[in-house]
């Protein structure tokens, strides 16, 4: 999951613009939700192999798309901007997905998607020092609701799965922290680079991510490699599909939504990733959500609504 926010947002968008922006953000959430199913589709492969495969494919696709404007874009990048791309690509892509794939394989889709559901509030809190952020005291109800939701998730995980679920929960929290830091820092860098569009910045991030994924190849080769031809074919299909649908198409939809929706509203739209991920997870596991999962989801949604209200007049 790697979205980019445009540094400027119109708060007085037309109704069609708002409708299309919301539709695009919902579609992006539907695309990003597929990320949580990918480790289940290729369970015989290690998270580091899934991460390397996905981002190598993402880097290749991004390189093809950005090639026509490569010279123009690179002429605008300073050394600090390149270092920022390196760090952001690692934090928001490589590290995030390794954590997420481990969390899904160890703790399940539902638990991981619920923890990632804290992203809207986490990003808001991390960016609370921004000039347009709501006062911290007005965010306390949202924080309390979100922490209560996380408590339900932790209780469900620890009471049903033992050490494996505990490790999965910790990996999910690691994914949450890494993407929260990425989202805030990426937004700041977009504000510093007004001459580079959000689409081009996303494609540059993809190219750098693909280069960084080469560093994962030795670790991938060190993992068990005794797979059948059919398993390798499934692996190739999964990582390529995730790269195209989630990283390219999902990011493009999110960038469009970021241009036509207010930033406070755009951030809250991340909740649709959680909703779709949970839906896909329950379909995959062929079950209904438990009472504790329903309570966690209700608390997380209430936290998002409370956070949105705190920003409504800003």
Backbone as numpy.savetxt, mean C-alpha at the origin, in Angstrom:
# Nx Ny Nz CAx CAy CAz Cx Cy Cz
1.65 -1.94 -2.72 0.83 -0.80 -2.72 1.68 0.38 -2.72
1.72 1.30 -3.85 2.54 2.49 -3.84 1.75 3.57 -4.53
1.11 4.44 -3.82 0.38 5.56 -4.36 1.14 6.84 -4.19
0.88 7.83 -5.01 1.53 9.12 -4.91 0.50 10.20 -4.89
0.68 11.17 -4.01 -0.24 12.29 -3.90 0.28 13.48 -4.68
-0.59 14.10 -5.43 -0.22 15.34 -6.09 -0.06 16.43 -5.05
0.92 17.33 -5.15 1.14 18.33 -4.14 0.05 19.37 -4.07
-0.79 19.48 -5.07 -1.86 20.46 -5.03 -3.17 19.77 -5.25
-4.20 20.22 -4.50 -5.51 19.61 -4.58 -6.55 20.72 -4.61
-7.55 20.56 -5.44 -8.64 21.51 -5.50 -9.73 21.11 -4.54
-10.07 21.98 -3.58 -11.09 21.70 -2.60 -12.47 22.03 -3.13
-12.53 22.62 -4.28 -13.83 23.04 -4.81 -14.10 22.35 -6.14
-13.83 21.05 -6.18 -14.02 20.31 -7.41 -15.48 20.18 -7.76
-15.74 19.98 -9.04 -17.11 19.81 -9.47 -17.60 18.45 -9.04
-18.94 18.27 -9.02 -19.53 17.00 -8.63 -19.05 15.86 -9.51
-19.02 16.04 -10.87 -18.49 14.96 -11.70 -17.04 14.62 -11.37
-16.23 15.66 -11.07 -14.84 15.42 -10.70 -14.73 14.63 -9.42
-15.54 14.99 -8.42 -15.53 14.25 -7.16 -15.99 12.82 -7.37
-17.04 12.65 -8.17 -17.56 11.30 -8.42 -16.53 10.43 -9.12
-15.87 11.00 -10.14 -14.87 10.22 -10.86 -13.66 9.93 -9.98
-13.29 10.88 -9.12 -12.17 10.67 -8.20 -12.46 9.57 -7.20
-13.67 9.58 -6.65 -14.05 8.52 -5.70 -14.09 7.17 -6.41
-14.64 7.16 -7.62 -14.69 5.91 -8.40 -13.28 5.38 -8.65
-12.36 6.28 -9.02 -10.99 5.87 -9.28 -10.31 5.33 -8.02
-10.57 5.98 -6.88 -9.95 5.52 -5.64 -10.51 4.16 -5.21
-11.80 3.94 -5.43 -12.39 2.63 -5.13 -11.77 1.56 -6.03
-11.62 1.88 -7.32 -11.00 0.93 -8.25 -9.55 0.65 -7.87
-8.83 1.69 -7.42 -7.45 1.48 -6.97 -7.42 0.55 -5.76
-8.36 0.74 -4.83 -8.45 -0.14 -3.67 -8.72 -1.58 -4.08
-9.57 -1.76 -5.10 -9.85 -3.11 -5.60 -8.59 -3.75 -6.18
-7.77 -2.94 -6.88 -6.52 -3.45 -7.44 -5.53 -3.78 -6.33
-5.34 -2.87 -5.39 -4.37 -3.08 -4.32 -4.75 -4.24 -3.42
-6.06 -4.49 -3.27 -6.49 -5.61 -2.44 -5.99 -6.94 -2.95
-5.72 -7.03 -4.25 -5.23 -8.27 -4.84 -3.84 -8.65 -4.31
-3.09 -7.64 -3.82 -1.75 -7.91 -3.29 -1.81 -8.92 -2.15
-2.89 -8.87 -1.36 -2.99 -9.73 -0.19 -3.26 -11.19 -0.56
-3.77 -11.41 -1.77 -4.07 -12.77 -2.21 -2.87 -13.41 -2.89
-1.99 -12.59 -3.46 -0.86 -13.13 -4.23 -0.03 -14.17 -3.47
0.34 -13.94 -2.19 1.12 -14.97 -1.49 0.37 -16.29 -1.34
-0.95 -16.24 -1.30 -1.74 -17.47 -1.21 -1.79 -18.21 -2.54
-1.70 -17.46 -3.64 -1.74 -18.09 -4.96 -0.44 -18.80 -5.29
0.67 -18.37 -4.65 1.97 -19.01 -4.87 2.58 -19.36 -3.52
1.96 -20.26 -2.77 2.40 -20.55 -1.40 3.74 -21.29 -1.32
4.19 -21.87 -2.43 5.44 -22.62 -2.41 6.67 -21.74 -2.54
6.45 -20.42 -2.71 7.57 -19.50 -2.89 7.72 -18.59 -1.66
8.96 -18.28 -1.33 9.25 -17.44 -0.18 8.85 -16.00 -0.46
8.53 -15.23 0.61 8.19 -13.81 0.42 9.25 -13.03 -0.34
10.53 -13.33 -0.09 11.58 -12.59 -0.79 11.55 -12.90 -2.29
11.16 -14.12 -2.67 11.04 -14.46 -4.08 9.85 -13.75 -4.72
8.73 -13.69 -3.99 7.56 -12.98 -4.50 7.86 -11.50 -4.67
8.57 -10.92 -3.69 8.91 -9.50 -3.77 9.84 -9.22 -4.94
10.86 -10.06 -5.10 11.81 -9.86 -6.21 11.10 -9.98 -7.55
10.28 -11.00 -7.70 9.58 -11.20 -8.96 8.63 -10.08 -9.29
7.86 -9.65 -8.29 6.89 -8.57 -8.53 7.59 -7.30 -8.96
8.64 -6.91 -8.26 9.23 -5.60 -8.52 10.19 -5.62 -9.70
10.73 -6.77 -10.04 11.45 -6.84 -11.31 10.49 -6.62 -12.48
9.32 -7.23 -12.39 8.31 -7.03 -13.44 7.83 -5.58 -13.45
7.62 -5.00 -12.28 7.20 -3.60 -12.18 8.24 -2.68 -12.79
9.51 -2.94 -12.50 10.58 -2.10 -13.03 10.64 -2.14 -14.55
10.44 -3.33 -15.12 10.48 -3.46 -16.58 9.34 -2.69 -17.23
8.12 -2.86 -16.69 6.96 -2.15 -17.25 7.13 -0.64 -17.10
7.58 -0.18 -15.91 7.77 1.24 -15.68 8.83 1.82 -16.61
9.90 1.07 -16.86 10.97 1.53 -17.75 10.45 1.72 -19.17
9.61 0.82 -19.62 9.04 0.94 -20.97 8.16 2.19 -21.06
7.34 2.43 -20.02 6.42 3.56 -20.05 7.11 4.91 -19.91
8.20 4.95 -19.16 8.88 6.23 -18.91 9.97 6.52 -19.95
10.30 5.56 -20.78 11.41 5.72 -21.74 11.29 6.96 -22.61
10.11 7.30 -23.17 10.03 8.48 -24.05 10.41 9.80 -23.36
10.20 9.88 -22.07 10.48 11.15 -21.36 11.64 11.01 -20.38
12.45 9.98 -20.54 13.52 9.71 -19.57 14.54 10.85 -19.48
15.02 11.33 -20.61 16.04 12.39 -20.58 15.50 13.67 -19.95
14.27 14.02 -20.31 13.66 15.24 -19.74 13.52 15.12 -18.23
13.10 13.97 -17.76 12.88 13.79 -16.33 14.19 13.75 -15.55
15.15 12.99 -16.03 16.40 12.87 -15.29 17.16 14.18 -15.23
16.94 15.06 -16.21 17.60 16.37 -16.18 17.08 17.23 -15.03
15.89 16.90 -14.50 15.30 17.69 -13.42 15.62 17.14 -12.03
16.28 15.99 -11.97 16.53 15.34 -10.69 17.92 15.68 -10.16
17.97 16.13 -8.92 19.23 16.37 -8.25 19.73 15.08 -7.61
20.94 15.13 -7.06 21.47 13.96 -6.37 20.59 13.61 -5.17
20.12 14.62 -4.45 19.25 14.36 -3.30 17.95 13.70 -3.73
17.42 14.09 -4.90 16.19 13.48 -5.39 16.41 12.01 -5.73
17.56 11.68 -6.31 17.86 10.28 -6.61 17.98 9.46 -5.34
18.64 10.02 -4.32 18.73 9.31 -3.04 17.34 9.12 -2.42
16.50 10.13 -2.57 15.13 10.01 -2.07 14.38 8.89 -2.79
14.54 8.81 -4.11 13.90 7.74 -4.87 14.40 6.37 -4.42
15.69 6.26 -4.17 16.24 4.99 -3.70 15.64 4.59 -2.36
15.60 5.54 -1.43 15.10 5.24 -0.09 13.59 4.98 -0.11
12.84 5.80 -0.82 11.40 5.64 -0.87 11.01 4.34 -1.58
11.72 4.00 -2.64 11.42 2.76 -3.36 11.63 1.55 -2.47
12.72 1.58 -1.70 12.99 0.46 -0.79 11.94 0.38 0.31
11.62 1.52 0.90 10.72 1.56 2.05 9.29 1.22 1.66
8.79 1.84 0.59 7.39 1.69 0.23 7.10 0.51 -0.66
8.13 -0.13 -1.20 7.93 -1.27 -2.10 8.58 -2.54 -1.56
9.89 -2.59 -1.58 10.61 -3.82 -1.24 10.32 -4.24 0.20
10.66 -3.36 1.15 10.48 -3.71 2.56 9.01 -3.95 2.90
8.15 -3.09 2.40 6.71 -3.22 2.66 6.19 -4.57 2.19
6.54 -4.97 0.98 5.96 -6.19 0.43 6.55 -7.45 1.08
7.83 -7.41 1.46 8.41 -8.54 2.19 7.67 -8.73 3.51
7.44 -7.63 4.24 6.67 -7.69 5.48 5.26 -8.23 5.21
4.61 -7.68 4.18 3.22 -8.04 3.92 3.08 -9.50 3.51
3.96 -9.98 2.63 3.89 -11.37 2.19 4.13 -12.33 3.36
5.07 -11.98 4.25 5.29 -12.79 5.45 4.05 -12.80 6.34
3.42 -11.63 6.49 2.24 -11.52 7.34 1.10 -12.37 6.80
0.90 -12.33 5.48 -0.19 -13.11 4.87 0.06 -14.60 5.02
1.30 -15.04 4.79 1.59 -16.46 4.85 1.58 -16.99 6.28
1.93 -16.14 7.26 1.99 -16.59 8.65 0.70 -16.32 9.42
0.03 -15.22 9.11 -1.13 -14.84 9.91 -2.45 -14.80 9.16
-2.42 -14.92 7.83 -3.65 -14.94 7.07 -3.99 -13.60 6.44
-4.88 -13.65 5.45 -5.27 -12.46 4.71 -6.06 -11.49 5.57
-7.04 -12.02 6.33 -7.94 -11.16 7.09 -7.18 -10.34 8.13
-6.32 -11.00 8.92 -5.57 -10.29 9.95 -4.67 -9.22 9.34
-3.96 -9.57 8.26 -3.05 -8.61 7.64 -3.80 -7.42 7.07
-4.91 -7.65 6.39 -5.66 -6.55 5.79 -6.26 -5.65 6.87
-6.63 -6.21 8.01 -7.17 -5.38 9.09 -6.10 -4.48 9.69
-4.89 -5.00 9.86 -3.80 -4.17 10.38 -3.47 -3.05 9.38
-3.39 -3.39 8.09 -3.11 -2.39 7.08 -4.26 -1.37 7.02
-5.44 -1.76 7.50 -6.57 -0.84 7.56 -6.34 0.36 8.46
-5.29 0.30 9.28 -4.94 1.44 10.12 -4.19 2.53 9.36
-3.87 2.28 8.09 -3.06 3.23 7.32 -3.64 4.65 7.29
-4.95 4.84 7.02 -5.45 6.22 6.96 -5.16 7.03 8.21
-5.40 6.42 9.37 -5.16 7.13 10.63 -3.67 7.27 10.88
-2.89 6.22 10.57 -1.45 6.27 10.80 -0.80 7.37 9.97
-1.21 7.47 8.70 -0.66 8.51 7.83 -1.06 9.89 8.33
-2.30 10.03 8.78 -2.76 11.31 9.31 -1.96 11.72 10.53
-1.73 10.79 11.44 -0.95 11.09 12.65 0.49 11.43 12.29
1.07 10.67 11.36 2.46 10.93 10.98 2.61 12.29 10.32
1.56 12.74 9.64 1.60 14.05 8.99 0.91 15.14 9.79
0.72 14.91 11.09 -0.04 15.86 11.91 0.67 17.20 12.10
1.97 17.25 11.77 2.69 18.52 11.90 2.52 19.42 10.69
1.89 18.89 9.64 1.67 19.71 8.45 0.72 20.85 8.77
0.84 21.93 8.01 0.05 23.13 8.29 -1.45 22.89 8.15
-1.84 21.98 7.23 -3.26 21.76 7.00 -3.82 20.60 7.80
-3.04 20.07 8.74 -3.50 18.93 9.54 -4.41 19.41 10.67
-5.32 18.56 11.07 -6.21 18.87 12.20 -5.41 18.82 13.49
-5.82 19.60 14.51 -5.13 19.53 15.81 -5.15 18.12 16.36
-4.07 17.75 17.02 -3.94 16.38 17.51 -5.07 15.99 18.45
-5.56 16.94 19.25 -6.62 16.61 20.21 -7.90 16.17 19.52
-8.15 16.70 18.30 -9.37 16.31 17.58 -9.23 14.93 16.96
-7.99 14.41 16.90 -7.76 13.08 16.32 -7.79 11.97 17.36
-7.86 12.34 18.65 -7.81 11.34 19.70 -8.93 10.30 19.61
-10.20 10.71 19.32 -11.24 9.67 19.17 -10.92 8.68 18.06
-10.39 9.19 16.94 -10.04 8.31 15.83 -8.93 7.35 16.23
-7.94 7.86 16.96 -6.84 7.02 17.41 -7.33 5.94 18.36
-8.22 6.34 19.29 -8.75 5.37 20.26 -9.53 4.25 19.57
-10.36 4.63 18.59 -11.13 3.62 17.86 -10.21 2.68 17.09
-9.19 3.24 16.46 -8.27 2.42 15.67 -7.47 1.47 16.56
-7.02 1.97 17.71 -6.29 1.10 18.64 -7.17 0.00 19.17
-8.45 0.31 19.40 -9.39 -0.73 19.84 -9.56 -1.78 18.75
-9.63 -1.34 17.49 -9.70 -2.28 16.39 -8.47 -3.16 16.31
-7.28 -2.55 16.49 -6.04 -3.32 16.48 -6.01 -4.32 17.63
-6.58 -3.91 18.79 -6.66 -4.83 19.93 -7.50 -6.05 19.60
-8.60 -5.85 18.89 -9.43 -6.99 18.47 -8.67 -7.92 17.54
-7.90 -7.32 16.63 -7.12 -8.13 15.69 -6.07 -8.95 16.45
-5.38 -8.30 17.40 -4.35 -8.99 18.18 -4.95 -10.13 18.99
-6.10 -9.88 19.61 -6.76 -10.92 20.39 -7.14 -12.10 19.52
-7.70 -11.83 18.36 -8.09 -12.89 17.43 -6.88 -13.70 17.00
-5.78 -13.00 16.68 -4.59 -13.68 16.17 -3.94 -14.55 17.25
-3.78 -13.98 18.44 -3.08 -14.69 19.50 -3.90 -15.84 20.08
-5.23 -15.71 20.05 -6.07 -16.75 20.65 -6.32 -17.92 19.70
-6.03 -17.70 18.39 -6.36 -18.75 17.42 -5.17 -19.37 16.74
-4.02 -18.68 16.73 -2.94 -19.19 15.90 -1.60 -19.38 16.58
-1.40 -18.96 17.81 -0.14 -19.18 18.50 1.00 -18.36 17.93
2.19 -18.95 17.96 3.41 -18.21 17.59 3.41 -17.77 16.14
2.86 -18.62 15.26 2.83 -18.26 13.85 2.03 -17.00 13.61
0.87 -16.88 14.25 0.05 -15.69 14.08 0.69 -14.48 14.73
1.41 -14.68 15.84 2.12 -13.57 16.48 3.17 -13.02 15.52
3.93 -13.90 14.88 4.93 -13.46 13.91 4.26 -12.75 12.74
3.11 -13.28 12.30 2.38 -12.63 11.22 1.89 -11.26 11.61
1.41 -11.13 12.85 0.95 -9.83 13.34 2.08 -8.82 13.37
3.25 -9.24 13.85 4.41 -8.34 13.92 4.84 -7.92 12.51
4.79 -8.85 11.56 5.14 -8.51 10.18 4.13 -7.52 9.60
2.84 -7.70 9.92 1.82 -6.78 9.44 2.05 -5.38 10.00
2.42 -5.29 11.28 2.71 -4.00 11.88 3.95 -3.38 11.22
4.94 -4.22 10.90 6.12 -3.72 10.18 5.75 -3.14 8.82
4.83 -3.81 8.11 4.36 -3.30 6.82 3.64 -1.97 7.00
2.83 -1.87 8.05 2.10 -0.64 8.34 3.06 0.52 8.59
4.09 0.29 9.41 5.04 1.35 9.74 5.83 1.77 8.51
6.31 0.80 7.72 7.14 1.13 6.57 6.36 1.95 5.54
5.09 1.59 5.30 4.34 2.34 4.30 3.87 3.68 4.82
3.65 3.78 6.13 3.28 5.07 6.70 4.41 6.08 6.54
5.63 5.66 6.86 6.79 6.55 6.70 6.97 6.89 5.23
6.80 5.91 4.36 6.91 6.16 2.93 5.90 7.20 2.47
4.64 7.04 2.87 3.58 7.93 2.39 3.85 9.39 2.77
4.30 9.61 4.00 4.55 10.98 4.45 5.76 11.57 3.72
6.85 10.81 3.66 8.06 11.32 3.00 7.84 11.50 1.50
7.09 10.59 0.88 6.82 10.70 -0.55 6.00 11.95 -0.85
5.02 12.24 0.01 4.21 13.45 -0.18 5.07 14.70 -0.08
6.02 14.72 0.84 6.89 15.87 0.99 7.80 16.05 -0.24
8.27 14.94 -0.78 9.14 15.05 -1.95 8.37 15.48 -3.19
7.13 15.07 -3.30 6.31 15.54 -4.42 6.11 17.05 -4.33
5.96 17.57 -3.12 5.81 19.01 -2.96 7.09 19.75 -3.34
8.24 19.10 -3.14 9.51 19.72 -3.50 9.80 19.64 -5.00
9.09 18.76 -5.71 9.37 18.53 -7.13 8.13 18.84 -7.97
7.69 20.12 -7.99 6.46 20.45 -8.73 6.58 20.26 -10.24
7.81 20.24 -10.76 7.99 20.10 -12.21 7.85 18.65 -12.67
7.84 17.70 -11.72 7.69 16.28 -12.05 6.27 15.85 -11.68
5.51 15.35 -12.65 4.13 14.96 -12.38 4.10 13.73 -11.47
2.96 13.53 -10.84 2.82 12.38 -9.94 2.97 11.07 -10.72
2.50 11.04 -11.97 2.64 9.83 -12.80 4.11 9.54 -13.07
4.86 10.59 -13.47 6.27 10.39 -13.78 7.06 10.01 -12.54
6.71 10.60 -11.40 7.40 10.26 -10.15 7.14 8.79 -9.80
5.91 8.36 -10.03 5.56 6.96 -9.76 6.33 6.02 -10.68
6.46 6.38 -11.96 7.20 5.54 -12.89 8.70 5.52 -12.57
9.24 6.67 -12.17 10.64 6.71 -11.75 10.85 5.82 -10.52
9.90 5.87 -9.61 9.96 5.00 -8.44 9.95 3.54 -8.86
9.14 3.22 -9.88 9.09 1.85 -10.38 10.40 1.40 -10.97
11.05 2.28 -11.74 12.34 1.93 -12.34 13.38 1.67 -11.26
13.43 2.55 -10.27 14.39 2.39 -9.17 14.08 1.13 -8.37
12.80 0.88 -8.14 12.41 -0.34 -7.42 12.84 -1.59 -8.17
12.68 -1.58 -9.50 13.13 -2.72 -10.28 14.62 -2.94 -10.17
15.40 -1.85 -10.14 16.85 -1.98 -9.97 17.19 -2.53 -8.59
16.48 -2.05 -7.56 16.72 -2.54 -6.21 16.33 -4.01 -6.07
15.31 -4.43 -6.82 14.88 -5.82 -6.74 15.97 -6.79 -7.19
16.92 -6.29 -8.01 18.04 -7.14 -8.42 18.86 -7.58 -7.21
18.89 -6.74 -6.16 19.63 -7.09 -4.95 18.98 -8.24 -4.20
17.69 -8.47 -4.48 16.99 -9.58 -3.82 17.21 -10.91 -4.53
17.78 -10.86 -5.74 17.95 -12.09 -6.52 18.84 -13.11 -5.79
20.01 -12.72 -5.21 20.81 -13.71 -4.48 20.04 -14.37 -3.34
19.29 -13.56 -2.58 18.50 -14.14 -1.49 17.41 -15.05 -2.03
16.85 -14.68 -3.18 15.81 -15.51 -3.80 16.38 -16.85 -4.25
17.60 -16.82 -4.79 18.23 -18.06 -5.26 18.65 -18.94 -4.09
18.91 -18.31 -2.92 19.29 -19.09 -1.74 18.10 -19.82 -1.13
16.88 -19.33 -1.41 15.68 -20.00 -0.91 15.45 -21.29 -1.69
14.62 -22.19 -1.16 14.35 -23.46 -1.87 13.87 -23.22 -3.29
14.46 -23.93 -4.25 14.18 -23.72 -5.67 13.63 -24.97 -6.35
13.25 -25.98 -5.56 12.79 -27.24 -6.13 11.30 -27.13 -6.46
11.00 -26.47 -7.57 9.62 -26.29 -7.98 9.40 -26.90 -9.36
8.19 -27.34 -9.58 7.85 -27.91 -10.87 7.67 -26.81 -11.90
7.62 -27.20 -13.16 7.40 -26.23 -14.23 6.06 -25.52 -14.06
5.06 -26.25 -13.60 3.74 -25.65 -13.39 3.80 -24.59 -12.28
4.52 -24.88 -11.21 4.64 -23.92 -10.11 5.36 -22.65 -10.57
6.39 -22.81 -11.39 7.09 -21.63 -11.91 6.19 -20.82 -12.84
5.35 -21.50 -13.60 4.43 -20.80 -14.49 3.41 -20.01 -13.68
2.91 -20.61 -12.60 1.97 -19.90 -11.71 2.66 -18.70 -11.08
3.89 -18.89 -10.62 4.67 -17.80 -10.01 4.82 -16.63 -10.99
5.21 -16.94 -12.22 5.40 -15.88 -13.22 4.08 -15.15 -13.48
2.99 -15.89 -13.58 1.70 -15.26 -13.80 1.27 -14.38 -12.65
1.52 -14.84 -11.41 1.12 -14.07 -10.23 1.91 -12.77 -10.12
3.25 -12.84 -10.20 4.05 -11.63 -10.00 3.84 -10.64 -11.14
3.64 -11.13 -12.36 3.39 -10.21 -13.47 2.03 -9.55 -13.34
1.03 -10.32 -12.96 -0.31 -9.76 -12.78 -0.32 -8.71 -11.68
0.35 -9.00 -10.57 0.40 -8.04 -9.46 1.14 -6.78 -9.89
2.23 -6.94 -10.66 2.98 -5.77 -11.11 2.13 -4.87 -11.99
1.40 -5.48 -12.95 0.62 -4.68 -13.90 -0.64 -4.13 -13.24
-1.40 -4.97 -12.54 -2.68 -4.54 -11.98 -2.50 -3.64 -10.76
-1.64 -4.05 -9.83 -1.50 -3.31 -8.57 -0.54 -2.14 -8.69
0.65 -2.39 -9.24 1.67 -1.34 -9.24 1.46 -0.32 -10.35
1.05 -0.76 -11.55 0.90 0.17 -12.67 -0.52 0.72 -12.73
-1.51 -0.15 -12.91 -2.90 0.30 -13.04 -3.41 0.91 -11.73
-3.15 0.25 -10.61 -3.61 0.77 -9.32 -3.03 2.13 -9.01
-1.73 2.30 -9.27 -1.10 3.59 -9.00 -1.63 4.68 -9.92
-1.90 4.34 -11.20 -2.44 5.33 -12.12 -3.82 5.81 -11.67
-4.66 4.89 -11.24 -5.99 5.26 -10.72 -5.86 6.12 -9.47
-4.92 5.76 -8.61 -4.74 6.52 -7.37 -4.22 7.93 -7.66
-3.31 8.05 -8.61 -2.79 9.37 -8.96 -3.90 10.26 -9.51
-4.79 9.70 -10.32 -5.91 10.49 -10.83 -6.80 10.95 -9.67
-7.11 10.04 -8.76 -7.93 10.41 -7.61 -7.25 11.50 -6.78
-5.92 11.42 -6.67 -5.17 12.41 -5.89 -5.25 13.80 -6.50
-5.48 13.88 -7.81 -5.56 15.18 -8.47 -6.92 15.84 -8.32
-7.98 15.07 -8.20 -9.33 15.64 -8.21 -10.01 15.62 -6.85
-9.41 14.96 -5.85 -10.00 14.92 -4.52 -9.13 15.70 -3.54
-9.74 16.29 -2.51 -8.95 16.92 -1.45 -8.06 15.89 -0.76
-6.90 16.33 -0.28 -5.94 15.40 0.33 -6.53 14.68 1.52
-7.30 15.40 2.38 -7.88 14.76 3.55 -8.82 13.63 3.16
-9.57 13.83 2.07 -10.49 12.79 1.61 -9.73 11.66 0.92
-8.71 12.00 0.15 -7.94 10.99 -0.56 -7.31 10.00 0.41
-6.74 10.52 1.51 -6.11 9.64 2.48 -7.07 8.61 3.05
-8.31 9.03 3.26 -9.29 8.11 3.85 -9.75 7.05 2.85
-9.55 7.30 1.57 -9.97 6.32 0.56 -9.13 5.05 0.60
-7.99 5.08 1.31 -7.16 3.88 1.44 -7.94 2.75 2.09
-9.01 3.10 2.83 -9.78 2.06 3.53 -10.39 1.06 2.54
-10.58 1.46 1.28 -11.15 0.53 0.32 -10.19 -0.62 -0.01
-8.89 -0.38 0.14 -7.94 -1.47 -0.02 -8.21 -2.55 1.03
-8.46 -2.11 2.27 -8.76 -3.05 3.35 -10.05 -3.82 3.08
-11.08 -3.10 2.65 -12.37 -3.75 2.41 -12.27 -4.81 1.32
-11.60 -4.47 0.22 -11.47 -5.44 -0.86 -10.55 -6.59 -0.47
-9.48 -6.29 0.26 -8.58 -7.35 0.70 -9.31 -8.35 1.59
-10.15 -7.84 2.49 -10.92 -8.73 3.37 -11.92 -9.54 2.55
-12.57 -8.90 1.60 -13.52 -9.61 0.75 -12.84 -10.74 -0.01
-11.70 -10.43 -0.63 -10.96 -11.46 -1.35 -10.52 -12.58 -0.40
-10.10 -12.18 0.81 -9.62 -13.17 1.78 -10.72 -14.12 2.21
-11.90 -13.61 2.48 -13.00 -14.47 2.90 -13.46 -15.39 1.76
-13.43 -14.88 0.54 -13.77 -15.73 -0.61 -12.74 -16.83 -0.76
-11.47 -16.47 -0.61 -10.40 -17.45 -0.74 -10.49 -18.53 0.34
-10.76 -18.09 1.58 -10.84 -19.03 2.70 -12.22 -19.67 2.83
-13.17 -19.24 2.00 -14.52 -19.80 1.96 -15.16 -19.78 3.35
-15.21 -18.61 3.94 -15.82 -18.46 5.25 -16.37 -17.06 5.42
-17.19 -16.90 6.47 -17.68 -15.59 6.85 -16.75 -15.00 7.91
-16.72 -13.68 8.07 -15.88 -13.09 9.12 -16.36 -13.49 10.51
-15.43 -13.63 11.44 -15.78 -13.93 12.82 -16.34 -12.69 13.50
-16.92 -12.89 14.66 -17.47 -11.76 15.42 -16.37 -10.75 15.77
-15.18 -11.25 16.12 -14.08 -10.36 16.47 -13.60 -9.58 15.24
-13.58 -10.22 14.10 -13.19 -9.52 12.87 -14.22 -8.46 12.49
-15.50 -8.77 12.67 -16.54 -7.77 12.41 -16.38 -6.57 13.33
-16.08 -6.85 14.61 -15.88 -5.75 15.57 -14.66 -4.92 15.18
-13.57 -5.59 14.77 -12.36 -4.87 14.37 -12.63 -3.99 13.16
-13.33 -4.54 12.17 -13.63 -3.78 10.96 -14.52 -2.58 11.28
-15.52 -2.77 12.13 -16.41 -1.67 12.52 -15.63 -0.56 13.22
-14.71 -0.95 14.11 -13.92 0.04 14.84 -12.97 0.79 13.89
-12.36 0.06 12.95 -11.45 0.72 12.00 -12.21 1.70 11.11
-13.38 1.30 10.63 -14.19 2.19 9.80 -14.63 3.41 10.60
-15.01 3.18 11.86 -15.40 4.31 12.72 -14.22 5.26 12.92
-13.02 4.70 13.05 -11.84 5.54 13.18 -11.59 6.39 11.96
-11.80 5.81 10.78 -11.62 6.54 9.52 -12.66 7.66 9.41
-13.92 7.35 9.75 -14.98 8.36 9.70 -14.67 9.50 10.66
-14.23 9.16 11.87 -13.89 10.19 12.86 -12.73 11.05 12.37
-11.73 10.42 11.75 -10.59 11.16 11.21 -11.02 12.09 10.09
-11.94 11.62 9.24 -12.44 12.44 8.14 -13.18 13.66 8.67
-14.01 13.47 9.68 -14.75 14.59 10.27 -13.82 15.61 10.88
-12.71 15.14 11.47 -11.76 16.07 12.08 -11.12 16.98 11.03
-11.04 16.49 9.78 -10.43 17.27 8.70 -11.46 17.96 7.82
-12.73 17.78 8.11 -13.78 18.22 7.18 -13.72 19.71 6.92
-13.45 20.50 7.92 -13.50 21.96 7.78 -12.14 22.58 7.52
-11.12 21.75 7.20 -9.79 22.29 7.01 -9.44 22.30 5.54
